[in-house]
Amino acid sequence: MDAGSREERASAPRAFRAPPTQLPGAPGHPLDAPTPARAFGALRHRNFRVFYAGHVLSLTGTWMQSTAQGWLVLELTNSALRLGIVTAVTSLPALLFTLWAGDLADRHDKRRIILIAQGVSLAAALALAVLTGTERITYGALLGLVFVLGSASAFEIPTRQSFFVELVGPADLPNAIALNSAAFNATRIVGPGLAGAMIGTVGIAACFYANAFSYVAVITGLLMMRLPVFTPAARTSSTLESIREGLAYIRGDRLVRTLVWLIAGMSVTALPYVMLLPVFARDELGVGAPGLGSMLAATGAGALVSGVALASGRLRVPRGRLIVGAAVGFALVLVAFAQSRSYPLSLVLLAVAGFAMILNNASVNALLQSRVPDRLRGRVMSVYVFLFIGMTPLGALQAGALARWFGAPAALTAGACALLLILAWMVVNVPELRAAE
């Protein structure tokens, strides 16, 4: 680490030290005894296990809805641009509410925030199911409901990310992050496959009903947790001042700043490939809704292998090199996928893309949280989510527009090449990124 980097670290706010009974794994905690970090160590914590079980079922429903939603938009509008608009509207609340959500997460009971968000999501998903099933769904109604779902996610995601440390303690936090990525992508295999089969048999609405009922699982898991009584800290600053404190910390640490901007760059340039998959399935590969489910499942399979590899602790590569190498590989594989007209080859490439994507994203998350003070965790993670999800509207709109004018392959290739340019600049100008452990 160079002298400038050491000065930046020295000037950053000191980490908050929680009372011994607040964090699982700390001395004196009633639920967990301190144990050295180990492979899949997060699963030894009861609170994490009950949350994780419900979360897996809920994620399965989310992927079913995501797959069916893309197909519904194409049926209603036959427009790649309008598909991009739906994706943008889904992510727009992250721009509007995520920073506020980070402040709330640092001040209030995280479990309660997540419970409220899950309840709102359940109601919105059920409304979408009923409207679709009764053939009353319109493009405008769909936009409104996905905005509500996106708003709930804007509060839930940064709160959940900062909640993990309270469930497993600092030692097992990287493992919890990796297991969360594994669950996210395991359900990406199951959910789209189920959705593809259901769309062709019982219809799109069934996928939305399944998602609505899946929220019951995660709500049940949250209610089953045994946590210390939450005692709010005395409020000494306004919401705006609190958000500014988190932003000041990010500005003062060049590596943290680079990590969040890397995620933002990926969200705008390369991650919209998922939004374009319905177009590739229908227009470029000609495999229809069942093929789309298999394409999303292939991405999930590769990502699952990646998440499990990280959670097992078998990848010993320094995080900085892993982040850079995985991001470069992700971009190159997307270029190859954009040019492929072979369905089997496309499935293989999507699996590799999923593997590289999770290596990058989970490593960025773990490296970021390892440097963040506990008292700022919610706000810093809200900025991470703000840029990761909040930039998605820009990415979806640019990808949808380019796909409309030049075709989906050209749109995807342009985005991947833009990501490679961003990575080249960071590697040259931020040497501590490569050196990060």
Secondary structure, DSSP 8 states (H G I E B T S, - for coil): --HHHHHHHHHS-------TTTSTTSTT-SS-------TTGGGGSHHHHHHHHHHHHHHHHHHHHHHHHHHHHHHHH--HHHHHHHHHHHHHHHHHHHHHHHHHHHHS-HHHHHHHHHHHHHHHHHHHHHHHHTT---HHHHHHHHHHHHHHHHHHHHHHHHHHHHHH-STTHHHHHHHHHHHHHHHHHHHHHHHHHHHHHT-HHHHHHHHHHHHHHHHHHHHH------------S-HHHHHHHHHHHHHH-HHHHHHHHHHHHHHHHTTTHHHHHHHIIIIIS--HHHHHHHHHHHHHHHHHHHHHHHHHT---S-HHHHHHHHHHHHHHHHHHHHH---HHHHHHHHHHHHHHHHHHHHHHHHHHHHHS-GGGHHHHHHHHHHHHTTTHHHHHHHHHHHHHHH-HHHHHHHHHHHHHHHHHHHHHH-HHHHH--
